[in-house]
Amino acid sequence: MAFIECRGLYHDYNAGMENEYRALDNVSLRVEKGEFVTILGTNGSGKSTLAKHFNALLQPTQGKCLVDGIDTSDEARLWDIRSRVGMVFQNPDNQIIAAIVEDDIGFGPENIGMEPHEIRRRVTAALKAVNMEEFRHFAPHLLSGGQKQRVAIAGALAMNTECLVLDEPTAMLDPAGRREVIDTVCRLNREQGITVVNITHFMEEAALSDRIIVMNKGRIMKEGSPEEIFQDIGGMRQLGLDVPVATELAYRLSRKGLQLDRAIINQEALVEALCRLK
Amino acid sequence: MSIEVRNISYIYMPKSPYERLALDDVTITIPEGKITAIAGHTGSGKSTLIQHLNGLISPSQGCVLVDGVDIAAKGQAARQARRSVGMVFQYPEHQLFEETVEQDIAFGPKNYGLTPEEVKERVRFAMDFVQLDYEEYSQRSPFQLSGGQMRRTAIAGVVALRPKYLVLDEPTAGLDPKGREELMQRILKLHRQEKNTIVLVSHSMDDIAKFADNVVIMNRGRVLMEGTPREVFVREDFIRQAGLDVPQITNIVKALKAGGMDIPSDIYTMDEAVDAIVRAMRGKNRAGGAEKC
């Protein structure tokens, strides 16, 4: 059974009004448990609208969205869904609410009436999971962007989330912050089996995932491994997207007559391929 | 002529428990007619620095001269100097407020006392620059546009002022690859056409390598380095210490060199890399492929 499943999902904004707008147009997809999936697409392609269905922030206009087998339109199960799927948004300042890091992470568990000692245990474990133990008593506004995003991730982990849905979590960060966040997400996926759905405009991040879903105008255009998706450089550019720097370099070298595999998506693969060339 | 930042320091919330030295004795020159990039980690003082360039905040110490005029002074000349610096903030679409795209873009030029005809001409010019069709978009509400269109509308509002110095704080953050490339190309085109000076705050070392004439690297409120991209990127240790990185292509080239390829390490753009690798591979063929890579 897929952990997240969408069947024939449509979403119309302002339904029935003059400015009605179809943001999702017959989307069907599956995200398996433990998988790391990236969603790519231009601004306005429906990525964020889709992600908001994954923890019932939005409801389908038509079709279904199931999380761990639970229909997201089942209001009685809303909290079951939200505790399974944690969301992290682009702007870290819009999602931190407490004055001290540990209070922020403990906010969710406290809200569902958890025992104080259990909250403490969860907060400690969550801080450890994102390598932020030493910042437990810090004021969040004194943290860097990457640290704030890791606090947001810890907040989801404290609810024992099984899946992280990240909507451009690194868009506002500097290079070091971006690396911190993406390393943390990869590690949680690998070591704790947390299912990850990452929305990003950075192709190098997409290259790290198991599978890429490409969206355009509310529809799924392509699905496949990073190697499959990035082989089609022209197609990606046509959709307003790009490929990793290593892929572009390999492509341009092959046009100069070097015999390179088309499925090069990172630095390691490119170095290896060039070294093998005679 | 240029913008001269002379020994400025800035203290946030002085004499409070939160007092923090955001800028510490910063001196830089922003030469006229060039593209100057400012890079640095979050909290390094970049945004505080650029807010000094048109007097939005005044330095605790030091001064800023625009074309030789101290912008902190009173009077017409100082006001003119401040006005010659146009500022596009981070996420400028959050500052849209008018009912139509046209009114929003017209707000600045109107406030500068231009005639209605001039204002209209400026709006058309600015919308053309950001590639928003006047007929289609001028009467739409800015709040019903896509994220990329809102960003472009907000930038148009500053471009309409035709500032001699145009300062942009991470203008491409959050845009998709096509939007990023298009916006950078438009900025470059405007720069060439208007011969204006661009100050660009950016985290993208790839963009800096591609577009900037000069780079200022900030670290903890101080200027860590200043120079051409080539001069700056060669100090990789400094760059990393500042929480930044060299361009991705440079990392790939270094990995190739580490793997034994005979290739120079000071390569910062895709074009340079393609040429250098092709040359290195040919050289290897001539040598009979004896090396390990």
Interface residues (C-beta under 8 A of the other chain):
Chain A: N19 G41 T42 N43 G44 Q90 S144 G145 G146 E168 A171 M172 L173 D174 P175 A176 G177 H201 M203 E204 R237 G240 L241 D242 V245 A246 E248 L249 R252 L253 K256 G257 L258 Q267 E268 L270 V271 L274 C275 L277 K278
Chain B: G40 H41 T42 G43 Q144 S146 G147 G148 A173 G174 L175 D176 P177 K178 G179 R180 H203 M205 D206 G243 L244 D245 Q248 I249 N251 I252 A255 L256 G259 G260 M261 M270 A273 V274 I277 V278 M281 N285 G289 K292 C293
